[in-house]
Structures are given as C-alpha cells and as structure tokens.
C-alpha cells in the first residue's frame, strides 16, 4: 500500500480513457468509410447491371459524400451537446 499503488491506478485510469477515445474515433472512421463505400459500390454495381457507366457510379459518389457529411454532422452535434452539458 505504498505510493506505487496510486501511480498504478492513475495509469490504469489514463489507459481506460485512452482506450475509450480510440474506440470512439475508430467507430467514427468506420461509419464514415462504410457509408461512403456502400453507395460507391452500389453505383458501380448499378452501372454494370444497367450499362449506364459512369452515371450511377458518380451518383453513388455524390450520395456517399452526402452520407459522410450527415454522419459527421451528427457526430459534431452530439459532441457539442456533450461539451455544453459539462461544467
């Protein structure tokens, strides 16, 4: 029960906060990447299926970018709400 126990607890606490922050950022990155890739792939598949190259691919890129912007706006709005509620 010496000073080392206190240092160990501080280290574990910092590590836990870091791990939570990393997982939050990985989740955000995954949401953005998946939303973009899904619509780009859907546009590419539509071009192959209907022979409209590159029209649907470009539409997929635009919709994917819109999806990324919406996900990012939602995350920023949530972060602002959380920072406003903290003293």
N, C-alpha and C positions, 0 to 999 in steps of 0.2 A: 504494500500500500504506500509506495513512495511516489516521487514525482513522475516516474516513468508511466504510471497508470494514467495520469492526467494527460500526458503527451499522446499516449496511445488513443485515448478517447477523442482528442481533438483531431488526430489523423484520420480515424475511422469516420468521424463526422464530416470532415472535408472530402474524404473519398466518396462517401454516400451522396453528398451534394453534387460532386463532380459527375458521378455515375448517372444521377437523375438528369442533370443538364445534358450530358452526352446523349442519353436515350431520347430526350425531348428533341434535340436537334436532328438526330438520326430519323426520328419519326416524321419531322417536318420535311426533311430532304426526300424521304421515301414517298410521302404523299405527293409532293410536287413532281417527282420523277415519274411516278406511276400515272398520275393524271395526264401528264404530257404524252408519255409513251403510249398509253391506251388509245388516245384519239389519233395520234400519228399512225399507229398500227391499223386502226380501224379505217382511216382514209386510204392507206396503202392497200389494204385488203379490198376495199371498195373499188379502187382503181383497177386492180387485177380482175375482179369479178365482173365489173361492168364496162371495162375498157375505156375509162374516162381519164386516163393518165394525163397529166398530174393534177387534175382538178380536185378530186376528193382528197388527195394527199395534202394539198395546200389548205383545203378546208379543215382537215384534221389538225394541221399545224396551228391554224388560227384558233380553233376550238380548244386545242391543248394549251395554247398560251393563255386563253381566257380562263380555262380551268386552273392553271397555275396561279394566275392573278387572283382568282376568287379564294383559293386555298390560302395564299399569302395574306390577303386582306382579312380573312377570318382569323388567322393566327395573330396578326398585328392587333386586331381589335380585342382579342382575348388578352393579349399581353398588356395592352393599355388599361383594360379593365382591372386586371390583377395588380398593376403598379399603382393605379389610383386608389385601390382599396387598402393598400399597405400604408401604415403611418410613417 
